[in-house]
Structures are given as structure tokens and as C-alpha cells.
Amino acid sequence: MLIKEVFSPPQIIAVQKLADEIWNEYYPAIISQNQVDYMLKTFQTAKAILEQIQNKYFYFLMIKDEQNIGYMSIKKIEDALFISKLYVLKDEREQGNAREAVIFLKHYAKKIGLKSLFLSVNKNNILAIKTYESLLFKRTGNLLDDIGNGFVMDDYRYELQLD
């Protein structure tokens, strides 16, 4: 798998398309379709992604056989790397792609002198929780964030200490 940093408008559009496909396929069973629609419109449009990049988030496309299979977004926060997003297309799940992505992020974080990775995951996202726990992330807390429009993100916080 190739992991490529997102810079150009076509790459940003590619991320938006992946978000639309992945979120609409996966998340209505976990959160409502209304919340999926709101989150996509608020956080995953090309304009929103560009604003996040301008605010020191880094986006990456995950590419296999010249096809975009997923994406991730990260941000350095103090001495840790926050994994804001890590999403993979349905046909590419449970094939080691998330593991490869996390290995890439561990190397990235170590290279810039960070001590840990952390993320939040919806409490009902059993597949993601299983994946992160298999990658040795430890649950370190509960998060309840108001994201507007009457919606909340009810998540667990997970962390992985780097050696």
C-alpha cells in the first residue's frame, strides 16, 4: 500500500469522495443518517478539508493498485500525534490496511520526536475498536463532544505509547 500526503485540489476531491462513500456505507448503522449527512457537510467537504489542512492537519490517501482505498488525517498536539480520521473502503477492510496505516503513523510520529498516538472512536464502532485494540492501543477515557445541530460524538479515547 502506498500512503501519499494530500496537497492538490484533485487529491482533496478524492478524499471527499472517499468520505462520502465510506461514511454513507458504514456509519448509518452506528449513528443516524442525519448525523452522517451533517458530519459530511460540516467536516468532509473539499472546503472543510482544505481549512483543516490550513489549520495544521495533514491528510493522506491510502492507495493500492493505483486505486484510492482510504484516507487518514492527523495533527500534532503537544508531544502526541492525534489520528483524527482513518477510514478504509468496505472491500479493503480487515485486510491489514489499518495496520499498515498505523505502522506508517508510528514511524511518522517517532521521526518528529513524538511520544504517543491517540484517537477517538465511536463507542458502538465495534470493528474499529477491535482493530485498535489488536494494534495495542489502550482505552484511556470517554469523550462526549457536542458537534452542533443537536448531535454529539460519544467516543472512547485510545492511546498508543511509542517506544
N, C-alpha and C positions, 0 to 999 in steps of 0.2 A: 504494500500500500504506500502511496505517495501522499505526503502531507505538505500542502502548499499554502503559504500565507496569502491572505486576500488583500489586494491593493486596488485593483481596477474596477470600474463600473460593471463590466460583464461578470466579474467574479462575485461582486456584491449581489447582482441579479441572480446568479446561480445559487447563492446562499438563500436568498428569499424564496426561490422556487423549491429548494430542498425543505425549507422550514414549512412552507405551505403543504407540501406532500406528506412529510413526516408527522407534523402536528395533527393534521386532519385525519390521518390514518390511525395514529396511536393514542392520542390524548382524549378524545371524546369518551372513552370507556373509563377514564380516570378523573377527568374534570368535565364540566359541561361543554357542549359545542359552543355555547355563548361565550364561555370563558376562553376557549381556544381562539375563537374569532377575535375577541378583544385583545388577547395577548399577541396574536399575529399582527393585528393592525397597529398595536402600540409599540411592540418591541422588535418585530421582524420584517418590517418593510425595508426596502433599499435605503430610504431616507433615515430610518431609525438605526439601521446597521452602520451607515456612514457616520452618523452622530456618535455612536458608540466608539467607532474607530478613532474619531477625533478626540474622544474622551479617554484615550489610552487603553481601550480594549483591543485585543488582537483577535482576528478571525482567521480560521484555517479551513480549507477544503480538504476532505479526505477523498482520495482518488484511487480507483482500482480499475485496471484495464481501460484507462483513459475515460472512465465514467466517474462523475461525482457520486459518491456513495454516502456522504455525511459531511458534517461540519462541526466545528467547535469554536468557542470563544473563551478567551482568558484575560485576566487582568492581574498585574502585580499589586498586592495590597500588603504593605509593610514588608515582612520577611517571608511572605507566603504567595503562592500562585492560586488565585481563585479561578476555578473552572466554572464559568458562567453557563456554558452550553456545551453539550456533547451529544449529538444526535446522529443516528445511522438509519438508512433506509431499511424497510421491513425485510427485504430479501438478503440483506447483508448483516442482520443481527445474529448474535450467537455464533459468529464465525471468527472471533478473535480480533475484530476491528477495534472495539473499545479498548481491549488490552493493548494493542499496538499504539493507539492514540495516547493512552495513559503513560506508556513507556516513553513515547516522544515527549510528553509534557514533563515527566520526571527529569529527563535529560536537559530539557529546556530550562527548567527551574534551577537545577543544580548548576548549570552553566552560568546563570546570572546570580548565583550565590543565595538562593532562597532555601528555606528550611523545611517547607511543607507544601502540600497541595490541599485545597479544601473546596467543597462544593455543597450545594443543597439539592435534595431530591424529594419529590413529592412522596408523602407517606404511603400512598397507595400504588406507587410505581414499583411493584414487586420485582420485575425483571431488572430494572436499573439497580435496585438495592442489592439484589443477588450478585450482580456484576461487580459493583463497587466493593462489596464485602469479599468477593473472591480475589480482588486485587489488593486486599489488605487495608482498605480504608476502614476507619473506626468511626462509629457513630459518636458524635460529641455534643449533640444538643438537638433541640426542637426549635423551629423557626415558624413564626406566623407573621407574614408580611402583607399589609394592605397594598394592593397594586392599583387601586382605583376602580371606579364604576361598580362598586359593591362586591368586588372579587378579592380573594386572598390567596396567597400561596402558603399552604400548610405543609411544611417540609421538615425533613431531618437534615442536620448538618453532618457531613462526613469529612474526615481529615486523614491524610496520609503523611506521616513524618518521613523525611528523606534522610538516608544515612550520610 
